[in-house]
Amino acid sequence: MKTVQISLNSIDKVKSFVNTISQFDFDFDLISGRYVIDAKSIMGIFSLDLSKPIDLAIHTENDVDKILEVIDPYLIK
């Protein structure tokens, strides 16, 4: 499992993020404070405080580099 910080501070970013990670068969969780939600759930994402960075947990050891490359526009560097 790998955890990175992302920013989803607009509706368009949320929609494109969900479309992007939905192409993978792995599980992704978004963690904000004490809340953990499925990162492929648009409704779940909108229940979080999107004004702050969110932790993305990627539940795989395979293809992590490919995933990071695809989600690069959302990563906080």
ChimeraX attribute file (.defattr): number of C-alpha atoms within 10 A of each C-alpha:
attribute: neighborCount
match mode: 1-to-1
recipient: residues
	/A:1	11
	/A:2	12
	/A:3	14
	/A:4	15
	/A:5	16
	/A:6	20
	/A:7	18
	/A:8	22
	/A:9	14
	/A:10	10
	/A:11	12
	/A:12	9
	/A:13	14
	/A:14	22
	/A:15	15
	/A:16	14
	/A:17	19
	/A:18	15
	/A:19	13
	/A:20	14
	/A:21	17
	/A:22	15
	/A:23	9
	/A:24	11
	/A:25	8
	/A:26	13
	/A:27	15
	/A:28	22
	/A:29	20
	/A:30	24
	/A:31	20
	/A:32	17
	/A:33	10
	/A:34	5
	/A:35	10
	/A:36	16
	/A:37	18
	/A:38	16
	/A:39	22
	/A:40	21
	/A:41	16
	/A:42	16
	/A:43	12
	/A:44	13
	/A:45	23
	/A:46	12
	/A:47	10
	/A:48	17
	/A:49	13
	/A:50	17
	/A:51	10
	/A:52	13
	/A:53	18
	/A:54	22
	/A:55	19
	/A:56	22
	/A:57	19
	/A:58	19
	/A:59	14
	/A:60	14
	/A:61	10
	/A:62	10
	/A:63	11
	/A:64	14
	/A:65	9
	/A:66	10
	/A:67	15
	/A:68	15
	/A:69	11
	/A:70	13
	/A:71	14
	/A:72	12
	/A:73	13
	/A:74	18
	/A:75	17
	/A:76	12
	/A:77	7
